[in-house]
Amino acid sequence: MKSHRVRPNALRHVRQLWRYIEAELKEGDVLPAVIYPRTPKTPGRKKQIEEILHEMGIQVVWRDEQD
């Protein structure tokens, strides 16, 4: 992914996630999170994505780091 597309794509994920969980927020506590299959190979990209999503209150998990 080109560097200028990282923020718009991350924010698209944010909007999708909040739409999915909006109804659940009325029922109780919800912890929004995104699970990505693998850590980005581009240096600094992981931190960039995590910072964008954390600004929006969303936890990020990299599945390949969980193995």
PyMOL Python script that loads the backbone (N, CA, C, O; Angstrom):
from pymol import cmd

cmd.read_pdbstr("""\
ATOM      1  N   MET A   1       0.846  -1.163   0.000  1.00  0.00           N
ATOM      2  CA  MET A   1       0.000   0.000   0.000  1.00  0.00           C
ATOM      3  C   MET A   1       0.901   1.238   0.000  1.00  0.00           C
ATOM      4  O   MET A   1       1.903   1.296   0.712  1.00  0.00           O
ATOM      5  N   LYS A   2       0.530   2.200  -0.795  1.00  0.00           N
ATOM      6  CA  LYS A   2       1.296   3.435  -0.842  1.00  0.00           C
ATOM      7  C   LYS A   2       1.098   4.207   0.462  1.00  0.00           C
ATOM      8  O   LYS A   2       0.021   4.176   1.057  1.00  0.00           O
ATOM      9  N   SER A   3       2.139   4.889   0.889  1.00  0.00           N
ATOM     10  CA  SER A   3       2.111   5.542   2.198  1.00  0.00           C
ATOM     11  C   SER A   3       0.985   6.557   2.330  1.00  0.00           C
ATOM     12  O   SER A   3       0.430   6.705   3.419  1.00  0.00           O
ATOM     13  N   HIS A   4       0.632   7.256   1.269  1.00  0.00           N
ATOM     14  CA  HIS A   4      -0.431   8.262   1.371  1.00  0.00           C
ATOM     15  C   HIS A   4      -1.824   7.632   1.527  1.00  0.00           C
ATOM     16  O   HIS A   4      -2.791   8.343   1.800  1.00  0.00           O
ATOM     17  N   ARG A   5      -1.934   6.327   1.359  1.00  0.00           N
ATOM     18  CA  ARG A   5      -3.217   5.629   1.489  1.00  0.00           C
ATOM     19  C   ARG A   5      -3.402   4.981   2.861  1.00  0.00           C
ATOM     20  O   ARG A   5      -4.494   4.501   3.166  1.00  0.00           O
ATOM     21  N   VAL A   6      -2.366   4.957   3.690  1.00  0.00           N
ATOM     22  CA  VAL A   6      -2.465   4.272   4.981  1.00  0.00           C
ATOM     23  C   VAL A   6      -3.552   4.898   5.855  1.00  0.00           C
ATOM     24  O   VAL A   6      -4.442   4.193   6.331  1.00  0.00           O
ATOM     25  N   ARG A   7      -3.488   6.198   6.069  1.00  0.00           N
ATOM     26  CA  ARG A   7      -4.467   6.852   6.942  1.00  0.00           C
ATOM     27  C   ARG A   7      -5.901   6.715   6.403  1.00  0.00           C
ATOM     28  O   ARG A   7      -6.787   6.330   7.167  1.00  0.00           O
ATOM     29  N   PRO A   8      -6.165   7.010   5.130  1.00  0.00           N
ATOM     30  CA  PRO A   8      -7.545   6.838   4.642  1.00  0.00           C
ATOM     31  C   PRO A   8      -8.054   5.405   4.785  1.00  0.00           C
ATOM     32  O   PRO A   8      -9.220   5.197   5.118  1.00  0.00           O
ATOM     33  N   ASN A   9      -7.205   4.429   4.543  1.00  0.00           N
ATOM     34  CA  ASN A   9      -7.646   3.032   4.672  1.00  0.00           C
ATOM     35  C   ASN A   9      -7.883   2.661   6.130  1.00  0.00           C
ATOM     36  O   ASN A   9      -8.847   1.962   6.445  1.00  0.00           O
ATOM     37  N   ALA A  10      -7.015   3.122   7.017  1.00  0.00           N
ATOM     38  CA  ALA A  10      -7.207   2.840   8.442  1.00  0.00           C
ATOM     39  C   ALA A  10      -8.498   3.488   8.935  1.00  0.00           C
ATOM     40  O   ALA A  10      -9.249   2.878   9.695  1.00  0.00           O
ATOM     41  N   LEU A  11      -8.754   4.713   8.506  1.00  0.00           N
ATOM     42  CA  LEU A  11      -9.983   5.394   8.921  1.00  0.00           C
ATOM     43  C   LEU A  11     -11.221   4.727   8.335  1.00  0.00           C
ATOM     44  O   LEU A  11     -12.288   4.766   8.948  1.00  0.00           O
ATOM     45  N   ARG A  12     -11.101   4.126   7.177  1.00  0.00           N
ATOM     46  CA  ARG A  12     -12.215   3.356   6.613  1.00  0.00           C
ATOM     47  C   ARG A  12     -12.520   2.162   7.506  1.00  0.00           C
ATOM     48  O   ARG A  12     -13.685   1.842   7.742  1.00  0.00           O
ATOM     49  N   HIS A  13     -11.470   1.498   8.004  1.00  0.00           N
ATOM     50  CA  HIS A  13     -11.671   0.387   8.938  1.00  0.00           C
ATOM     51  C   HIS A  13     -12.355   0.880  10.207  1.00  0.00           C
ATOM     52  O   HIS A  13     -13.231   0.204  10.746  1.00  0.00           O
ATOM     53  N   VAL A  14     -11.959   2.052  10.684  1.00  0.00           N
ATOM     54  CA  VAL A  14     -12.567   2.632  11.878  1.00  0.00           C
ATOM     55  C   VAL A  14     -14.066   2.834  11.664  1.00  0.00           C
ATOM     56  O   VAL A  14     -14.875   2.429  12.498  1.00  0.00           O
ATOM     57  N   ARG A  15     -14.431   3.453  10.557  1.00  0.00           N
ATOM     58  CA  ARG A  15     -15.855   3.699  10.279  1.00  0.00           C
ATOM     59  C   ARG A  15     -16.636   2.390  10.189  1.00  0.00           C
ATOM     60  O   ARG A  15     -17.738   2.288  10.726  1.00  0.00           O
ATOM     61  N   GLN A  16     -16.077   1.403   9.520  1.00  0.00           N
ATOM     62  CA  GLN A  16     -16.754   0.105   9.406  1.00  0.00           C
ATOM     63  C   GLN A  16     -16.961  -0.521  10.777  1.00  0.00           C
ATOM     64  O   GLN A  16     -18.046  -1.013  11.087  1.00  0.00           O
ATOM     65  N   LEU A  17     -15.929  -0.500  11.583  1.00  0.00           N
ATOM     66  CA  LEU A  17     -16.011  -1.122  12.901  1.00  0.00           C
ATOM     67  C   LEU A  17     -17.054  -0.436  13.772  1.00  0.00           C
ATOM     68  O   LEU A  17     -17.862  -1.108  14.412  1.00  0.00           O
ATOM     69  N   TRP A  18     -17.048   0.884  13.803  1.00  0.00           N
ATOM     70  CA  TRP A  18     -18.023   1.598  14.633  1.00  0.00           C
ATOM     71  C   TRP A  18     -19.446   1.350  14.145  1.00  0.00           C
ATOM     72  O   TRP A  18     -20.366   1.282  14.960  1.00  0.00           O
ATOM     73  N   ARG A  19     -19.650   1.213  12.840  1.00  0.00           N
ATOM     74  CA  ARG A  19     -20.993   0.890  12.335  1.00  0.00           C
ATOM     75  C   ARG A  19     -21.432  -0.490  12.828  1.00  0.00           C
ATOM     76  O   ARG A  19     -22.590  -0.678  13.201  1.00  0.00           O
ATOM     77  N   TYR A  20     -20.512  -1.450  12.831  1.00  0.00           N
ATOM     78  CA  TYR A  20     -20.848  -2.804  13.264  1.00  0.00           C
ATOM     79  C   TYR A  20     -21.222  -2.859  14.743  1.00  0.00           C
ATOM     80  O   TYR A  20     -22.125  -3.603  15.127  1.00  0.00           O
ATOM     81  N   ILE A  21     -20.540  -2.085  15.566  1.00  0.00           N
ATOM     82  CA  ILE A  21     -20.741  -2.232  17.010  1.00  0.00           C
ATOM     83  C   ILE A  21     -21.662  -1.179  17.616  1.00  0.00           C
ATOM     84  O   ILE A  21     -21.947  -1.228  18.812  1.00  0.00           O
ATOM     85  N   GLU A  22     -22.123  -0.242  16.822  1.00  0.00           N
ATOM     86  CA  GLU A  22     -22.956   0.845  17.359  1.00  0.00           C
ATOM     87  C   GLU A  22     -24.143   0.328  18.173  1.00  0.00           C
ATOM     88  O   GLU A  22     -24.400   0.828  19.268  1.00  0.00           O
ATOM     89  N   ALA A  23     -24.851  -0.641  17.666  1.00  0.00           N
ATOM     90  CA  ALA A  23     -26.010  -1.185  18.388  1.00  0.00           C
ATOM     91  C   ALA A  23     -25.589  -1.868  19.681  1.00  0.00           C
ATOM     92  O   ALA A  23     -26.310  -1.810  20.678  1.00  0.00           O
ATOM     93  N   GLU A  24     -24.445  -2.503  19.673  1.00  0.00           N
ATOM     94  CA  GLU A  24     -23.967  -3.213  20.863  1.00  0.00           C
ATOM     95  C   GLU A  24     -23.598  -2.261  21.991  1.00  0.00           C
ATOM     96  O   GLU A  24     -23.656  -2.642  23.160  1.00  0.00           O
ATOM     97  N   LEU A  25     -23.224  -1.039  21.665  1.00  0.00           N
ATOM     98  CA  LEU A  25     -22.842  -0.072  22.686  1.00  0.00           C
ATOM     99  C   LEU A  25     -24.007   0.233  23.622  1.00  0.00           C
ATOM    100  O   LEU A  25     -23.794   0.555  24.791  1.00  0.00           O
ATOM    101  N   LYS A  26     -25.218   0.135  23.125  1.00  0.00           N
ATOM    102  CA  LYS A  26     -26.403   0.396  23.950  1.00  0.00           C
ATOM    103  C   LYS A  26     -26.619  -0.711  24.970  1.00  0.00           C
ATOM    104  O   LYS A  26     -27.233  -0.485  26.013  1.00  0.00           O
ATOM    105  N   GLU A  27     -26.124  -1.891  24.678  1.00  0.00           N
ATOM    106  CA  GLU A  27     -26.333  -3.056  25.540  1.00  0.00           C
ATOM    107  C   GLU A  27     -25.301  -3.162  26.667  1.00  0.00           C
ATOM    108  O   GLU A  27     -25.572  -3.792  27.689  1.00  0.00           O
ATOM    109  N   GLY A  28     -24.152  -2.570  26.500  1.00  0.00           N
ATOM    110  CA  GLY A  28     -23.123  -2.691  27.536  1.00  0.00           C
ATOM    111  C   GLY A  28     -21.758  -2.307  27.008  1.00  0.00           C
ATOM    112  O   GLY A  28     -21.628  -1.638  25.983  1.00  0.00           O
ATOM    113  N   ASP A  29     -20.746  -2.748  27.733  1.00  0.00           N
ATOM    114  CA  ASP A  29     -19.379  -2.412  27.376  1.00  0.00           C
ATOM    115  C   ASP A  29     -18.929  -3.175  26.138  1.00  0.00           C
ATOM    116  O   ASP A  29     -19.170  -4.375  26.003  1.00  0.00           O
ATOM    117  N   VAL A  30     -18.279  -2.463  25.253  1.00  0.00           N
ATOM    118  CA  VAL A  30     -17.753  -3.052  24.031  1.00  0.00           C
ATOM    119  C   VAL A  30     -16.327  -2.559  23.862  1.00  0.00           C
ATOM    120  O   VAL A  30     -16.049  -1.375  24.049  1.00  0.00           O
ATOM    121  N   LEU A  31     -15.436  -3.451  23.513  1.00  0.00           N
ATOM    122  CA  LEU A  31     -14.051  -3.074  23.230  1.00  0.00           C
ATOM    123  C   LEU A  31     -13.810  -3.273  21.740  1.00  0.00           C
ATOM    124  O   LEU A  31     -13.662  -4.408  21.287  1.00  0.00           O
ATOM    125  N   PRO A  32     -13.768  -2.185  20.972  1.00  0.00           N
ATOM    126  CA  PRO A  32     -13.532  -2.327  19.544  1.00  0.00           C
ATOM    127  C   PRO A  32     -12.078  -2.693  19.265  1.00  0.00           C
ATOM    128  O   PRO A  32     -11.155  -2.157  19.879  1.00  0.00           O
ATOM    129  N   ALA A  33     -11.896  -3.610  18.336  1.00  0.00           N
ATOM    130  CA  ALA A  33     -10.549  -4.051  17.971  1.00  0.00           C
ATOM    131  C   ALA A  33     -10.542  -4.512  16.518  1.00  0.00           C
ATOM    132  O   ALA A  33     -11.556  -4.950  15.975  1.00  0.00           O
ATOM    133  N   VAL A  34      -9.381  -4.402  15.916  1.00  0.00           N
ATOM    134  CA  VAL A  34      -9.164  -4.901  14.566  1.00  0.00           C
ATOM    135  C   VAL A  34      -8.051  -5.929  14.651  1.00  0.00           C
ATOM    136  O   VAL A  34      -7.013  -5.682  15.265  1.00  0.00           O
ATOM    137  N   ILE A  35      -8.268  -7.081  14.035  1.00  0.00           N
ATOM    138  CA  ILE A  35      -7.239  -8.114  13.975  1.00  0.00           C
ATOM    139  C   ILE A  35      -6.757  -8.191  12.539  1.00  0.00           C
ATOM    140  O   ILE A  35      -7.499  -8.577  11.635  1.00  0.00           O
ATOM    141  N   TYR A  36      -5.512  -7.820  12.348  1.00  0.00           N
ATOM    142  CA  TYR A  36      -4.898  -7.910  11.024  1.00  0.00           C
ATOM    143  C   TYR A  36      -4.124  -9.227  10.943  1.00  0.00           C
ATOM    144  O   TYR A  36      -3.541  -9.656  11.939  1.00  0.00           O
ATOM    145  N   PRO A  37      -4.109  -9.871   9.784  1.00  0.00           N
ATOM    146  CA  PRO A  37      -3.463 -11.184   9.676  1.00  0.00           C
ATOM    147  C   PRO A  37      -1.946 -11.151   9.862  1.00  0.00           C
ATOM    148  O   PRO A  37      -1.367 -12.096  10.399  1.00  0.00           O
ATOM    149  N   ARG A  38      -1.307 -10.076   9.425  1.00  0.00           N
ATOM    150  CA  ARG A  38       0.151 -10.038   9.572  1.00  0.00           C
ATOM    151  C   ARG A  38       0.652  -8.601   9.730  1.00  0.00           C
ATOM    152  O   ARG A  38       0.017  -7.641   9.295  1.00  0.00           O
ATOM    153  N   THR A  39       1.792  -8.501  10.357  1.00  0.00           N
ATOM    154  CA  THR A  39       2.442  -7.212  10.584  1.00  0.00           C
ATOM    155  C   THR A  39       2.951  -6.664   9.254  1.00  0.00           C
ATOM    156  O   THR A  39       3.494  -7.415   8.443  1.00  0.00           O
ATOM    157  N   PRO A  40       2.781  -5.361   9.023  1.00  0.00           N
ATOM    158  CA  PRO A  40       3.286  -4.778   7.772  1.00  0.00           C
ATOM    159  C   PRO A  40       4.802  -4.912   7.661  1.00  0.00           C
ATOM    160  O   PRO A  40       5.516  -4.853   8.661  1.00  0.00           O
ATOM    161  N   LYS A  41       5.273  -5.090   6.454  1.00  0.00           N
ATOM    162  CA  LYS A  41       6.717  -5.229   6.220  1.00  0.00           C
ATOM    163  C   LYS A  41       7.410  -3.875   6.081  1.00  0.00           C
ATOM    164  O   LYS A  41       8.614  -3.767   6.315  1.00  0.00           O
ATOM    165  N   THR A  42       6.663  -2.854   5.705  1.00  0.00           N
ATOM    166  CA  THR A  42       7.241  -1.528   5.531  1.00  0.00           C
ATOM    167  C   THR A  42       7.641  -0.959   6.892  1.00  0.00           C
ATOM    168  O   THR A  42       6.811  -0.904   7.800  1.00  0.00           O
ATOM    169  N   PRO A  43       8.885  -0.540   7.046  1.00  0.00           N
ATOM    170  CA  PRO A  43       9.329   0.021   8.334  1.00  0.00           C
ATOM    171  C   PRO A  43       8.457   1.205   8.766  1.00  0.00           C
ATOM    172  O   PRO A  43       8.174   2.102   7.972  1.00  0.00           O
ATOM    173  N   GLY A  44       8.045   1.194  10.012  1.00  0.00           N
ATOM    174  CA  GLY A  44       7.244   2.270  10.573  1.00  0.00           C
ATOM    175  C   GLY A  44       5.754   2.172  10.314  1.00  0.00           C
ATOM    176  O   GLY A  44       4.977   2.891  10.942  1.00  0.00           O
ATOM    177  N   ARG A  45       5.335   1.305   9.410  1.00  0.00           N
ATOM    178  CA  ARG A  45       3.917   1.203   9.040  1.00  0.00           C
ATOM    179  C   ARG A  45       3.074   0.669  10.196  1.00  0.00           C
ATOM    180  O   ARG A  45       1.966   1.153  10.429  1.00  0.00           O
ATOM    181  N   LYS A  46       3.590  -0.325  10.920  1.00  0.00           N
ATOM    182  CA  LYS A  46       2.856  -0.900  12.048  1.00  0.00           C
ATOM    183  C   LYS A  46       2.533   0.189  13.068  1.00  0.00           C
ATOM    184  O   LYS A  46       1.390   0.313  13.507  1.00  0.00           O
ATOM    185  N   LYS A  47       3.528   0.965  13.439  1.00  0.00           N
ATOM    186  CA  LYS A  47       3.342   2.030  14.418  1.00  0.00           C
ATOM    187  C   LYS A  47       2.347   3.065  13.897  1.00  0.00           C
ATOM    188  O   LYS A  47       1.500   3.543  14.651  1.00  0.00           O
ATOM    189  N   GLN A  48       2.443   3.411  12.630  1.00  0.00           N
ATOM    190  CA  GLN A  48       1.549   4.387  12.019  1.00  0.00           C
ATOM    191  C   GLN A  48       0.093   3.928  12.122  1.00  0.00           C
ATOM    192  O   GLN A  48      -0.781   4.693  12.530  1.00  0.00           O
ATOM    193  N   ILE A  49      -0.153   2.689  11.752  1.00  0.00           N
ATOM    194  CA  ILE A  49      -1.517   2.142  11.800  1.00  0.00           C
ATOM    195  C   ILE A  49      -2.025   2.089  13.238  1.00  0.00           C
ATOM    196  O   ILE A  49      -3.163   2.470  13.513  1.00  0.00           O
ATOM    197  N   GLU A  50      -1.187   1.621  14.146  1.00  0.00           N
ATOM    198  CA  GLU A  50      -1.593   1.538  15.547  1.00  0.00           C
ATOM    199  C   GLU A  50      -1.933   2.913  16.106  1.00  0.00           C
ATOM    200  O   GLU A  50      -2.917   3.052  16.833  1.00  0.00           O
ATOM    201  N   GLU A  51      -1.154   3.914  15.788  1.00  0.00           N
ATOM    202  CA  GLU A  51      -1.427   5.261  16.285  1.00  0.00           C
ATOM    203  C   GLU A  51      -2.753   5.805  15.744  1.00  0.00           C
ATOM    204  O   GLU A  51      -3.527   6.411  16.484  1.00  0.00           O
ATOM    205  N   ILE A  52      -3.006   5.588  14.467  1.00  0.00           N
ATOM    206  CA  ILE A  52      -4.261   6.061  13.869  1.00  0.00           C
ATOM    207  C   ILE A  52      -5.455   5.408  14.549  1.00  0.00           C
ATOM    208  O   ILE A  52      -6.410   6.090  14.922  1.00  0.00           O
ATOM    209  N   LEU A  53      -5.404   4.094  14.712  1.00  0.00           N
ATOM    210  CA  LEU A  53      -6.545   3.388  15.305  1.00  0.00           C
ATOM    211  C   LEU A  53      -6.677   3.684  16.793  1.00  0.00           C
ATOM    212  O   LEU A  53      -7.792   3.796  17.302  1.00  0.00           O
ATOM    213  N   HIS A  54      -5.561   3.812  17.493  1.00  0.00           N
ATOM    214  CA  HIS A  54      -5.637   4.116  18.922  1.00  0.00           C
ATOM    215  C   HIS A  54      -6.235   5.501  19.161  1.00  0.00           C
ATOM    216  O   HIS A  54      -6.932   5.712  20.154  1.00  0.00           O
ATOM    217  N   GLU A  55      -5.964   6.450  18.254  1.00  0.00           N
ATOM    218  CA  GLU A  55      -6.587   7.786  18.351  1.00  0.00           C
ATOM    219  C   GLU A  55      -8.107   7.677  18.352  1.00  0.00           C
ATOM    220  O   GLU A  55      -8.798   8.507  18.942  1.00  0.00           O
ATOM    221  N   MET A  56      -8.611   6.664  17.697  1.00  0.00           N
ATOM    222  CA  MET A  56     -10.052   6.467  17.560  1.00  0.00           C
ATOM    223  C   MET A  56     -10.602   5.473  18.587  1.00  0.00           C
ATOM    224  O   MET A  56     -11.772   5.094  18.518  1.00  0.00           O
ATOM    225  N   GLY A  57      -9.769   5.051  19.533  1.00  0.00           N
ATOM    226  CA  GLY A  57     -10.219   4.153  20.589  1.00  0.00           C
ATOM    227  C   GLY A  57     -10.337   2.706  20.170  1.00  0.00           C
ATOM    228  O   GLY A  57     -11.139   1.956  20.727  1.00  0.00           O
ATOM    229  N   ILE A  58      -9.537   2.306  19.184  1.00  0.00           N
ATOM    230  CA  ILE A  58      -9.615   0.943  18.678  1.00  0.00           C
ATOM    231  C   ILE A  58      -8.293   0.217  18.917  1.00  0.00           C
ATOM    232  O   ILE A  58      -7.220   0.716  18.581  1.00  0.00           O
ATOM    233  N   GLN A  59      -8.400  -0.959  19.500  1.00  0.00           N
ATOM    234  CA  GLN A  59      -7.235  -1.799  19.759  1.00  0.00           C
ATOM    235  C   GLN A  59      -6.839  -2.518  18.474  1.00  0.00           C
ATOM    236  O   GLN A  59      -7.691  -2.870  17.657  1.00  0.00           O
ATOM    237  N   VAL A  60      -5.540  -2.729  18.307  1.00  0.00           N
ATOM    238  CA  VAL A  60      -5.036  -3.427  17.119  1.00  0.00           C
ATOM    239  C   VAL A  60      -4.296  -4.685  17.557  1.00  0.00           C
ATOM    240  O   VAL A  60      -3.501  -4.661  18.496  1.00  0.00           O
ATOM    241  N   VAL A  61      -4.572  -5.782  16.859  1.00  0.00           N
ATOM    242  CA  VAL A  61      -3.886  -7.050  17.103  1.00  0.00           C
ATOM    243  C   VAL A  61      -3.322  -7.531  15.776  1.00  0.00           C
ATOM    244  O   VAL A  61      -4.000  -7.491  14.749  1.00  0.00           O
ATOM    245  N   TRP A  62      -2.086  -7.982  15.805  1.00  0.00           N
ATOM    246  CA  TRP A  62      -1.436  -8.560  14.618  1.00  0.00           C
ATOM    247  C   TRP A  62      -1.370 -10.062  14.850  1.00  0.00           C
ATOM    248  O   TRP A  62      -0.630 -10.525  15.718  1.00  0.00           O
ATOM    249  N   ARG A  63      -2.135 -10.821  14.082  1.00  0.00           N
ATOM    250  CA  ARG A  63      -2.259 -12.261  14.312  1.00  0.00           C
ATOM    251  C   ARG A  63      -0.906 -12.967  14.256  1.00  0.00           C
ATOM    252  O   ARG A  63      -0.660 -13.872  15.053  1.00  0.00           O
ATOM    253  N   ASP A  64      -0.030 -12.579  13.343  1.00  0.00           N
ATOM    254  CA  ASP A  64       1.252 -13.276  13.247  1.00  0.00           C
ATOM    255  C   ASP A  64       2.143 -13.042  14.474  1.00  0.00           C
ATOM    256  O   ASP A  64       3.114 -13.773  14.673  1.00  0.00           O
ATOM    257  N   GLU A  65       1.833 -12.052  15.282  1.00  0.00           N
ATOM    258  CA  GLU A  65       2.592 -11.844  16.526  1.00  0.00           C
ATOM    259  C   GLU A  65       2.035 -12.694  17.663  1.00  0.00           C
ATOM    260  O   GLU A  65       2.676 -12.821  18.707  1.00  0.00           O
ATOM    261  N   GLN A  66       0.868 -13.272  17.479  1.00  0.00           N
ATOM    262  CA  GLN A  66       0.225 -14.055  18.515  1.00  0.00           C
ATOM    263  C   GLN A  66       0.642 -15.524  18.476  1.00  0.00           C
ATOM    264  O   GLN A  66       0.395 -16.260  19.432  1.00  0.00           O
ATOM    265  N   ASP A  67       1.264 -15.952  17.396  1.00  0.00           N
ATOM    266  CA  ASP A  67       1.633 -17.374  17.260  1.00  0.00           C
ATOM    267  C   ASP A  67       2.824 -17.730  18.107  1.00  0.00           C
ATOM    268  O   ASP A  67       3.260 -18.881  18.107  1.00  0.00           O
TER     269      ASP A  67
END
""", "prot")
cmd.dss("prot")
cmd.show_as("cartoon", "prot")
cmd.util.cbc("prot")
cmd.orient("prot")
